[in-house]
Amino acid sequence: MKIPRDISAEKLIKLLRKFDYIQTRQTGSHIRLSSKFTGIHQHITIPNHNPIKLGTLNNILKDIAENLNLDKKDLIKKLFT
């Protein structure tokens, strides 16, 4: 499955709630999310853009998949299907 090209920050944040990511702060146009889903505290920063650029979204998903010990393709399937 390919990464969707029209994902907004708001929609991505809602989808990441499946993995216990919550918004902890916002500075300007960047939103910080935190999660302890795997027992390890992880922070990620998402630009508040609509849509999020594909390369940026790819890097965000790669970081999340690494933290969750998932393949990026599996994470994409779980989030977007």
N, C-alpha and C positions, 0 to 999 in steps of 0.2 A: 504494500500500500504506500502511496506517495504522500508526502506532507501537503496538507491543504494550503493553498496559496492566498486565501482570503480570510485568514484567522485574525481577529482583533485581540487586543490585550484582555479586554473584558471577557470575551468568550474563552480564551485560554485559561484565565484565572478560574472561571467556573468549572472547566473541565478538570483542572488540577486538584479540585476539592476531593476528587475520588481518592487521591493519595495524601489527604490531610494537609495540603498546602493552604495556608491562610495568609492574608495580607497583613504584614506587620508594620509597614510604613510606606510613605510615598514622599519622594523628594523631586519636585519639579515634574517632569514627564516620565519618571522611572518609579516602578512599583516593586517593592521587595516582598517576596513570599518566603515563608519558613515552613518546614515540615520535620517531624520526628517519626515518620512512617516506618522507617527501618531501624529505629532506635538511635540513629545518628542524626544530629541536628544539622539540617542543610538550609542554606539561604540561596535564593536565586533572584536575580533582578530582571524585570521585564519592562521594556519600553512601552509606554502607554500610547501606542500607535494603532491606527486602523488603516490597512492591515500591517501586521508585523512583517518586516522584510524576511524573505525566505532564508537567507544565510543566518540571520539572528535567531529565527525560530529553530532552525536546525541545530545550532549550538545550544540553545536552551534545552531542547529535547534530548540532546546527547548527554548533557550534564545530569538531567533528571534520570535518564535510563541508567547511567553509571551508578548513581546513588541508590537506585532501586534494584540493582543487580539484574536488569532486564536488557534484552537486545533492543536497540532503538526501534526496530520494526515492530516488535511486540508492544512496546509502549504506544506507538502510533495507532496500532489496532485497538488497544484498550481505550485510548482517549477519544478517537474519532469514529468509532463504530458503535 
